[in-house]
């Protein structure tokens, strides 16, 4: 076990120790795990994690949102505590989100917030199922110009380690960046590892972007989805992001519908939930209120 509690501020410890309800929804033959916080009947928010991550990435963000909202944070199929699904497609992951929204039974359409890969899948839900959500927030989710070079797809090595301690020592952020809040990074690592017959490994799929459905025309499809967003949407990104570079953001602003709002977070990298957690809470609350 790591010693993140020794350096974490009180607000962080209180947030991750706060209670939540475990639920499952069915999507394409897989049980999709999600965490629920907040009072029943309150306006809804659904949180979607990034590639090779899990719903615990929201554990220090969601409790603050749950003060005013009914919040669900899901694990995509094959990640976190959700079941594996043999068919790996963008529509399959988007349907994971749809399944959770419908299973929650919100009184009104929720706000959909996705980080990185989760924001890309959330964008597809916003275009294909606009009746299911009231708004979209894409958190450092890039949309690349189809005819230009872009960063290579992140590869996740799902190795088995002889102990939990060794696994945690090997944990790295993808893309790599300076660790601004070591206690937060240690927390998501500790909650994202599991013991198997072969040893300790990550609750993550290996190399999603290596699957044919993602490797061929995925980024071209994403560039086609973004201009088709018709519901209220916000694009939030870190000024130091390795993925949402100035060139990428210029392209997104070029093709964005006029009703999409752009919000840049200063001094934040791609994983801005980890870099500026309290600032992320403040910004998301402001967006949700509008």
Secondary structure as GFF3:
##gff-version 3
##sequence-region A 1 290
A	DSSP	three_ten_helix	4	6	.	.	.	ID=ss1
A	DSSP	alpha_helix	10	17	.	.	.	ID=ss2
A	DSSP	beta_strand	21	27	.	.	.	ID=ss3
A	DSSP	beta_strand	30	37	.	.	.	ID=ss4
A	DSSP	beta_strand	44	48	.	.	.	ID=ss5
A	DSSP	three_ten_helix	55	58	.	.	.	ID=ss6
A	DSSP	alpha_helix	62	65	.	.	.	ID=ss7
A	DSSP	beta_strand	70	74	.	.	.	ID=ss8
A	DSSP	alpha_helix	90	104	.	.	.	ID=ss9
A	DSSP	beta_strand	110	115	.	.	.	ID=ss10
A	DSSP	alpha_helix	117	128	.	.	.	ID=ss11
A	DSSP	three_ten_helix	130	132	.	.	.	ID=ss12
A	DSSP	beta_strand	133	139	.	.	.	ID=ss13
A	DSSP	alpha_helix	164	169	.	.	.	ID=ss14
A	DSSP	alpha_helix	182	190	.	.	.	ID=ss15
A	DSSP	beta_strand	193	196	.	.	.	ID=ss16
A	DSSP	beta_strand	199	202	.	.	.	ID=ss17
A	DSSP	three_ten_helix	208	210	.	.	.	ID=ss18
A	DSSP	alpha_helix	212	215	.	.	.	ID=ss19
A	DSSP	alpha_helix	218	226	.	.	.	ID=ss20
A	DSSP	beta_strand	233	238	.	.	.	ID=ss21
A	DSSP	alpha_helix	246	255	.	.	.	ID=ss22
A	DSSP	beta_strand	260	265	.	.	.	ID=ss23
A	DSSP	alpha_helix	272	275	.	.	.	ID=ss24
A	DSSP	alpha_helix	277	289	.	.	.	ID=ss25
###
